[in-house]
Amino acid sequence: MTIAEMLNQSIILTLLGMCVVFSFLVIMIVCMNGLRIFVHATGLDKEEAKTDVAAPVAPAVDQNAIVAAIATALHEKN
């Protein structure tokens, strides 16, 4: 097999591979758009109205106790 034949074959394989990838991407984009249209048509993309539920109130945090704990930990480390 000559170099010209090998180059010719490699160009053909390269173009074939690029066409396969391009075709796959086109098919994937078409499927994604079809799925988007289906989801929009069935109303699955609508968010349900949420009722306001009071969040549990966190207990008050004593900032002085946190500072004291950090200071103690630093003092114990040194």
C-alpha beads as a LAMMPS data file, in Angstrom:
LAMMPS data file: protein, C-alpha beads

78 atoms
77 bonds

1 atom types
1 bond types

-500.0 500.0 xlo xhi
-500.0 500.0 ylo yhi
-500.0 500.0 zlo zhi

Masses

1 110.0

Atoms # bond

1 1 1 0.000 0.000 0.000
2 1 1 1.510 3.315 -1.031
3 1 1 1.550 6.495 0.991
4 1 1 -1.003 8.100 -1.349
5 1 1 -3.419 5.214 -0.809
6 1 1 -2.967 5.382 2.969
7 1 1 -3.552 9.160 2.972
8 1 1 -6.639 8.694 0.818
9 1 1 -7.974 6.029 3.188
10 1 1 -7.225 8.148 6.274
11 1 1 -9.040 11.149 4.774
12 1 1 -12.067 8.987 4.010
13 1 1 -12.100 7.547 7.546
14 1 1 -11.706 11.014 9.058
15 1 1 -14.606 12.412 7.047
16 1 1 -16.743 9.362 7.824
17 1 1 -16.069 9.745 11.557
18 1 1 -16.857 13.467 11.462
19 1 1 -20.120 12.773 9.608
20 1 1 -21.133 10.148 12.172
21 1 1 -20.490 12.556 15.077
22 1 1 -22.295 15.407 13.317
23 1 1 -25.276 13.147 12.571
24 1 1 -25.442 12.028 16.193
25 1 1 -25.388 15.636 17.413
26 1 1 -28.154 16.630 14.995
27 1 1 -30.302 13.683 16.106
28 1 1 -29.666 14.545 19.775
29 1 1 -30.666 18.194 19.238
30 1 1 -33.852 17.159 17.418
31 1 1 -34.750 14.737 20.237
32 1 1 -34.104 17.365 22.910
33 1 1 -36.282 19.899 21.110
34 1 1 -39.012 17.281 20.704
35 1 1 -38.832 16.503 24.414
36 1 1 -39.005 20.235 25.229
37 1 1 -42.135 20.607 23.097
38 1 1 -43.693 17.499 24.680
39 1 1 -42.990 18.687 28.220
40 1 1 -44.354 22.156 27.459
41 1 1 -47.479 20.727 25.783
42 1 1 -48.274 18.423 28.715
43 1 1 -47.687 21.184 31.250
44 1 1 -45.000 19.335 33.158
45 1 1 -42.825 22.448 33.230
46 1 1 -45.268 24.418 35.358
47 1 1 -44.413 24.835 39.012
48 1 1 -47.211 24.237 41.446
49 1 1 -48.188 27.127 43.681
50 1 1 -46.620 26.598 47.041
51 1 1 -48.453 27.590 50.165
52 1 1 -46.547 29.718 52.614
53 1 1 -45.534 27.501 55.468
54 1 1 -43.858 29.200 58.348
55 1 1 -40.301 28.009 58.647
56 1 1 -39.345 26.740 62.056
57 1 1 -37.693 29.460 64.048
58 1 1 -34.106 28.701 64.957
59 1 1 -33.272 29.080 68.619
60 1 1 -31.439 32.232 69.546
61 1 1 -27.684 31.755 69.459
62 1 1 -25.556 33.237 72.189
63 1 1 -22.707 34.916 70.306
64 1 1 -20.661 35.327 73.470
65 1 1 -20.742 31.569 74.074
66 1 1 -19.483 30.924 70.531
67 1 1 -16.643 33.413 70.940
68 1 1 -15.723 31.853 74.282
69 1 1 -15.686 28.354 72.778
70 1 1 -13.430 29.469 69.931
71 1 1 -11.104 31.279 72.322
72 1 1 -10.915 28.197 74.550
73 1 1 -10.152 25.932 71.602
74 1 1 -7.379 28.243 70.420
75 1 1 -5.952 28.490 73.935
76 1 1 -5.971 24.667 74.296
77 1 1 -4.262 24.233 70.919
78 1 1 -1.338 26.466 71.838

Bonds

1 1 1 2
2 1 2 3
3 1 3 4
4 1 4 5
5 1 5 6
6 1 6 7
7 1 7 8
8 1 8 9
9 1 9 10
10 1 10 11
11 1 11 12
12 1 12 13
13 1 13 14
14 1 14 15
15 1 15 16
16 1 16 17
17 1 17 18
18 1 18 19
19 1 19 20
20 1 20 21
21 1 21 22
22 1 22 23
23 1 23 24
24 1 24 25
25 1 25 26
26 1 26 27
27 1 27 28
28 1 28 29
29 1 29 30
30 1 30 31
31 1 31 32
32 1 32 33
33 1 33 34
34 1 34 35
35 1 35 36
36 1 36 37
37 1 37 38
38 1 38 39
39 1 39 40
40 1 40 41
41 1 41 42
42 1 42 43
43 1 43 44
44 1 44 45
45 1 45 46
46 1 46 47
47 1 47 48
48 1 48 49
49 1 49 50
50 1 50 51
51 1 51 52
52 1 52 53
53 1 53 54
54 1 54 55
55 1 55 56
56 1 56 57
57 1 57 58
58 1 58 59
59 1 59 60
60 1 60 61
61 1 61 62
62 1 62 63
63 1 63 64
64 1 64 65
65 1 65 66
66 1 66 67
67 1 67 68
68 1 68 69
69 1 69 70
70 1 70 71
71 1 71 72
72 1 72 73
73 1 73 74
74 1 74 75
75 1 75 76
76 1 76 77
77 1 77 78
